[in-house]
Structures are given as C-alpha cells and as structure tokens.
Amino acid sequence: MLGRLTAPAVALLQRISMPVKMLVMAGVLVAPLLAVAWLLGLDHWRDAQLAREARAGLYAAQALLRLGERLQGWRDLTDYALNSGNAELKQRREGLRAPLRQALADADAALAGHPHWNVEGAWQPLRQALEQTANAGEQNPAVQHADSTQQLARLHRLVGLVADVSQLELDADPLVSHQTRMALSALPAVRELTSQLRGRGPAQLSHPDAMTDAVIISNVARLAGLTDQIGALLPVLQERLDALQRRGETVPPQWAAFRGTTDELVRATDAHLRTAAMTIDAAEYHKLAEAAVQAQTALMEELLRRADERLAARLAQRTAAIAAIAVGCTVALLVLAYGMVALYRATVGGL
C-alpha cells in the first residue's frame, strides 16, 4: 500500500539528478530562514529610521530654541537699554547682534536638510522677519518688543511643528517622549514668561517716574501677573519629572537650580511688583530674571541631551542587530552549503 502511494514521487525523484535534489532540499531550508531574517531586519530598520528621524527633529528643535534664546536676550535688552538710556546696556545689546545672526544661520542649516518636513512655508517668512530684527536700530523700542514677541510665538509654534513631523514627541520610548515634551513645550513657555519679566520689569523699574506715574504703576502690576502663569506651568513640569522618575530616570542636576531661581524670581516679583512697592533695584531684578532664564535653558539642554543619548543608543542597537542578522544569515548559508556539499559527496561516494 505504502509502495503504491509513494511510487509517483519515487519515479519523479529517479528522473531528477542528485545535485538538483540537493538544491531543492537546501531551498526548503533556506527559504524560511531568509523570510524570518528579512522580517526581523525590516523591523529593526524601520525602528532605526524612526530614531534617526527623531534625532534630526531634536537637533532642529534645539537650534530653533537656541535662536529663541538669542532673540529673547535681544528683545529684553532692547526694552531695558533703550527705555533706561543706559550706555553700557546699549553696548551689550549691540554685542548680541552677531550671536543672533549665527543662531539664525544654524537654525536655517538644521531645517534645510529635511525638505520632507514641509516647514519651509512657515520658516522662510519668519526667517526674513528675524533678519530684519537682527538689523534693527534703536528706534521704537515698543514696536521692536511687539515684533520680537510675535516672532518668538511663531518660533515656538515651529518647534512644535518640527517635533510633530519628525515624531519626536510621539517617540515609542516613554522617557524620550516625556523629556522632549518638557524641553520643547512646557519649559519654553516658562522661559518666555520669565524673559518678559527680565526685559519689561527692569525697564519699568528704571523709569524716573516709576514711583509716581499711575500708568507705569498699573503696567508693573499687570506685568507681575505673569507669575500666575508661571505658577500654573510648574506643576505640569513636576508631573513630567515624576513620570520620568517612575520609569527609573534620575532627576536632572539642573532641576534644583531651575526651581530655586524661578521661585526666587516669582517671590521678588510678587513682593516688589505686584504690590507696586517697586523697592527693588532694576539691575538687581534683571539679575534675578537672568539667573532664572539661564537655569531654565540649562535644564532644557540637559533634557534634550538625555533624549538624544537614548535615541543614539537605540539607533546603535538597531544597527548592530541588523548587522548581526546579516552575519548570522551568511554564516548559516555557508554552513548549509558546506553540509550539502559534504552530504552530496558522501552519498555519491557511498553509492
């Protein structure tokens, strides 16, 4: 019975030469191996591409944030220097032109290599406006403040767009996601509010009629209201930090300096500006705000550095995995080829 069932297959195999039989056997073994290796390699390659794209988005967003920091420094000194008439402050303001232009060039270079993000429509008009700001003279400080503030708002929206199209804030790694959301969303908002206090606060405090002019007193009291917005953002940052700690991430060393300087500025603002007492010196208040901005920037840079390290490590792991799969397949094919040749020679020799 079994002989009759296998007779057609036996007859077919008897017509096929031994090398062809060995090749068919090898194909039966190799095809599943290559299919599994291809699927594994494709999965690693896709994740490596996502990590590479996220890193590019991180670098571009970082360049835009640095440009925002330079623009904030320019705007704040424009407020303080031009309203107070201080020659030393005006000289410091002039010294910010070159760093602002360099940051603009760096941001332009970071965005130029990624046309598939389709952000040119938002970037190019903003770039032209920023160039005009970097070349502005000493006329109309109020207009310059308004223009710079509008440009900063557009710049922060562009940061969010870059983070979205590069899928940076939506990264599969929760640590990267939390770190980048802190650095690209909440912290820039806190820094912008602090920057407003740094520029407009000393400008109002240094006015000769600061203690008697009702308009200035009203403006100062309104300006102090920015601390309420800062206070509303601090719990959001704390929640993000708690989420990082729950996943085993350590607290950045810059966090303590960030909270210390920011809280100190808020206390000083509430004590001297909100009450319209204005008993703090303009230079001293500017120093407090400057320390807070620097601490916020340092924390932002540290969070982005940690996120970049995780993305780089994942990219290296995926690249190594792809290389290991390729080497493993090559070795397996060589061993299989050697075994098939040996089997063929042993079989033919035995016959």
C-alpha positions in Angstrom: 0.0 0.0 0.0 2.7 2.5 1.0 4.7 1.5 -2.1 1.8 2.3 -4.4 1.3 5.7 -2.7 5.0 6.7 -3.0 5.5 5.3 -6.4 4.8 8.6 -8.3 7.2 10.5 -6.1 9.9 7.9 -6.3 9.5 7.9 -10.1 9.8 11.6 -10.3 12.9 11.7 -8.0 14.5 9.0 -10.0 14.4 11.3 -13.1 16.0 14.2 -11.2 19.7 14.3 -10.8 21.3 14.3 -7.4 22.6 17.9 -7.5 19.0 19.2 -8.2 17.7 17.1 -5.3 20.2 18.7 -3.0 19.4 22.2 -4.2 15.7 21.6 -3.6 16.4 20.4 -0.1 18.6 23.4 0.5 15.8 25.7 -0.8 13.3 24.2 1.6 15.7 25.0 4.5 16.9 28.4 3.3 13.5 30.0 2.3 12.1 30.1 5.9 15.4 31.3 7.2 15.6 34.2 4.8 12.0 35.1 5.3 12.4 35.3 9.1 15.7 37.2 8.8 14.1 39.7 6.3 11.1 40.4 8.7 13.4 40.8 11.7 15.8 43.0 9.7 12.9 45.1 8.4 11.5 45.7 11.8 15.0 46.8 13.1 15.5 49.0 10.1 12.2 50.8 10.5 12.8 51.5 14.1 16.3 52.7 13.3 14.8 55.1 10.7 12.3 56.4 13.3 15.2 57.0 15.8 17.3 58.7 13.1 14.4 61.0 12.1 13.6 61.8 15.7 17.2 62.8 16.3 17.1 65.1 13.3 14.0 66.7 14.7 15.7 67.1 18.1 18.6 68.9 16.5 16.4 71.2 14.5 14.2 71.9 17.5 17.3 72.6 19.6 18.6 75.0 17.0 15.3 76.8 17.0 15.2 77.0 20.8 18.7 78.5 20.8 17.6 81.0 18.3 14.7 81.8 20.5 17.0 82.3 23.5 19.1 84.8 21.5 16.0 86.6 20.3 14.7 86.9 23.9 18.0 88.3 25.0 17.9 90.8 22.2 14.3 91.8 22.9 14.8 92.1 26.7 17.9 94.3 26.4 16.1 96.4 23.8 13.4 97.0 26.5 15.8 97.6 29.3 18.6 99.5 27.5 16.5 101.8 25.2 14.0 102.7 27.9 16.6 103.4 30.5 19.1 105.1 28.2 22.0 103.2 29.8 25.0 103.3 27.5 26.5 100.1 28.9 23.3 98.2 28.3 23.1 99.6 24.8 26.7 98.3 24.1 25.7 94.9 25.5 22.7 94.9 23.2 24.9 95.6 20.2 27.1 92.6 21.2 24.0 90.3 20.8 23.7 91.0 17.1 26.4 88.6 16.0 25.2 85.7 18.2 21.6 86.3 17.0 22.7 86.1 13.3 24.8 83.0 14.0 21.8 81.3 15.7 19.7 82.2 12.7 22.2 80.6 10.3 22.4 77.5 12.5 18.6 77.1 12.5 18.4 77.6 8.8 21.0 74.9 8.3 19.2 72.5 10.6 16.0 72.8 8.7 17.5 72.9 5.2 18.4 69.2 5.1 14.8 68.0 5.7 12.5 69.2 2.9 10.1 66.3 3.5 9.0 68.0 6.7 7.4 70.7 4.6 8.1 73.5 7.1 9.6 76.0 4.6 6.3 77.8 4.3 6.4 78.6 8.0 10.2 79.1 8.3 11.1 81.4 5.4 8.8 84.3 6.2 9.8 84.0 9.8 13.5 83.9 8.8 13.1 87.2 6.9 11.4 88.9 9.8 14.2 87.7 12.2 16.8 89.1 9.8 15.1 92.5 10.0 15.0 92.2 13.8 18.8 91.5 13.9 19.4 94.6 11.9 17.1 96.9 13.8 18.4 100.2 15.3 17.3 102.0 18.4 14.1 103.4 17.2 10.6 102.5 18.6 11.5 100.0 21.3 7.8 99.3 21.9 7.4 98.3 18.3 10.6 96.2 18.4 9.3 94.5 21.5 6.0 93.7 19.9 7.6 92.4 16.7 10.1 90.2 18.6 7.4 88.8 20.8 5.3 87.9 17.8 8.3 86.2 16.2 9.0 84.2 19.3 5.4 82.9 19.3 5.8 81.8 15.7 9.2 80.3 16.5 7.7 78.2 19.3 4.9 77.0 17.0 7.6 76.0 14.5 9.3 74.0 17.2 6.1 72.2 17.9 5.6 71.5 14.2 9.1 70.1 13.8 8.6 67.9 16.8 5.4 66.6 15.3 6.6 65.9 11.7 9.7 64.2 13.0 7.6 62.2 15.5 9.9 63.3 18.3 7.4 63.9 21.0 5.5 60.8 19.9 8.5 58.5 20.2 7.9 54.9 21.3 10.3 55.4 24.2 8.3 57.0 27.1 11.4 58.5 28.5 12.2 60.3 25.3 8.6 61.4 25.0 8.5 62.9 28.5 11.9 64.5 28.2 11.2 66.2 24.9 7.7 67.4 25.9 9.3 69.0 28.9 12.0 70.6 26.9 10.0 71.6 23.8 6.6 72.6 25.3 6.4 73.5 29.0 9.9 74.9 29.6 9.9 77.2 26.5 6.6 78.7 27.8 8.1 79.2 31.3 11.2 80.8 29.8 9.2 83.2 27.6 7.2 84.4 30.6 10.5 84.8 32.6 12.0 86.6 29.7 9.1 89.1 29.6 9.8 89.8 33.3 13.5 90.2 32.6 13.0 92.8 29.9 9.9 94.8 30.8 10.4 94.6 34.6 13.8 96.5 34.8 12.6 98.8 32.0 9.7 100.0 34.2 11.7 100.0 37.4 14.4 102.1 35.9 12.0 104.8 34.7 12.5 108.1 36.6 8.8 108.4 37.4 8.3 104.7 38.3 7.1 105.6 41.8 4.7 108.3 40.8 3.4 107.7 37.3 0.0 105.9 37.5 0.4 104.3 34.1 3.8 102.8 35.0 2.4 101.5 38.3 -0.5 99.9 36.5 1.8 98.4 33.9 4.1 97.0 36.6 1.2 95.4 38.5 -0.1 93.9 35.2 3.3 92.6 34.4 3.5 90.9 37.8 0.5 88.8 36.8 2.8 86.7 34.6 3.9 84.9 37.7 0.5 83.4 37.9 1.0 81.8 34.5 4.5 80.6 35.6 2.9 79.1 38.7 0.4 77.2 36.6 3.1 75.7 34.4 5.4 74.5 37.3 3.0 71.6 38.3 3.0 70.4 34.7 6.7 70.2 34.7 6.7 68.5 38.1 4.3 65.8 36.8 6.6 65.1 33.8 9.5 64.8 36.2 7.6 62.4 38.4 6.7 60.3 35.3 10.4 60.2 34.4 11.3 59.1 38.0 8.7 56.3 37.9 10.5 54.9 34.9 13.8 54.9 36.6 15.2 58.2 35.3 17.2 60.3 37.7 16.4 64.0 38.4 18.5 66.3 36.2 21.0 68.2 38.3 19.7 71.4 36.8 16.3 70.9 38.2 17.2 72.3 41.7 18.7 75.4 40.2 15.7 75.8 37.9 13.2 75.7 40.7 15.3 77.8 43.0 15.9 80.7 40.6 12.4 80.6 39.2 10.8 80.6 42.7 13.1 83.4 43.8 12.1 85.5 40.8 8.4 84.8 41.5 8.8 85.8 45.1 10.6 89.0 44.2 8.0 89.9 41.6 5.1 89.3 44.0 6.8 91.3 46.7 8.0 94.3 44.7 6.0 94.5 41.5 2.6 93.0 42.3 2.2 95.3 45.3 3.5 98.3 43.2 6.0 98.8 46.0 8.9 98.8 43.5 11.5 98.8 46.2 13.9 96.6 44.3 16.6 98.0 42.1 16.2 97.5 38.3 19.7 95.9 37.9 19.1 93.5 40.8 15.7 92.4 39.4 17.3 91.9 36.0 20.0 89.8 37.6 17.3 87.6 39.3 15.5 87.1 36.0 18.7 86.5 34.1 19.7 83.7 36.5 16.2 82.1 36.1 16.4 82.2 32.3 19.9 80.6 32.4 18.7 77.9 34.7 15.7 77.1 32.5 17.9 77.0 29.4 20.3 74.6 31.2 17.5 72.3 32.2 16.2 72.4 28.7 19.6 71.5 27.2 20.1 68.7 29.7 16.7 67.1 28.9 17.4 67.2 25.2 20.9 65.8 25.7 19.5 62.8 27.6 16.8 62.2 25.0 19.4 62.3 22.3 21.6 59.8 24.2 18.7 57.4 24.3 17.9 57.8 20.7 21.5 57.3 19.7 21.7 54.2 21.9 18.6 52.8 20.2 19.9 53.6 16.8 23.2 51.8 17.6 21.3 48.8 19.0 19.1 48.5 15.9 22.1 48.9 13.5 24.0 46.2 15.5 21.0 43.9 15.3 20.7 44.3 11.5 24.4 43.6 11.2 24.1 40.5 13.5 21.2 39.2 11.4 23.2 39.7 8.2 26.2 37.9 9.7 24.1 35.1 11.1 22.4 34.5 7.8 25.7 34.5 6.0 27.2 32.0 8.4 24.1 29.8 8.3 24.2 29.8 4.5 27.9 28.9 4.4 27.4 26.1 6.9 24.4 24.8 5.0 26.3 24.9 1.7 29.2 23.1 3.3 26.9 20.5 4.8 25.1 19.9 1.5 28.4 19.5 -0.4 29.6 17.1 2.2 26.4 15.2 2.1 26.4 15.0 -1.7 29.9 13.7 -1.8 29.3 11.2 1.0 26.1 9.9 -0.7 27.6 9.7 -4.2 30.8 8.1 -2.8 28.7 5.6 -0.9 26.7 4.6 -3.9 
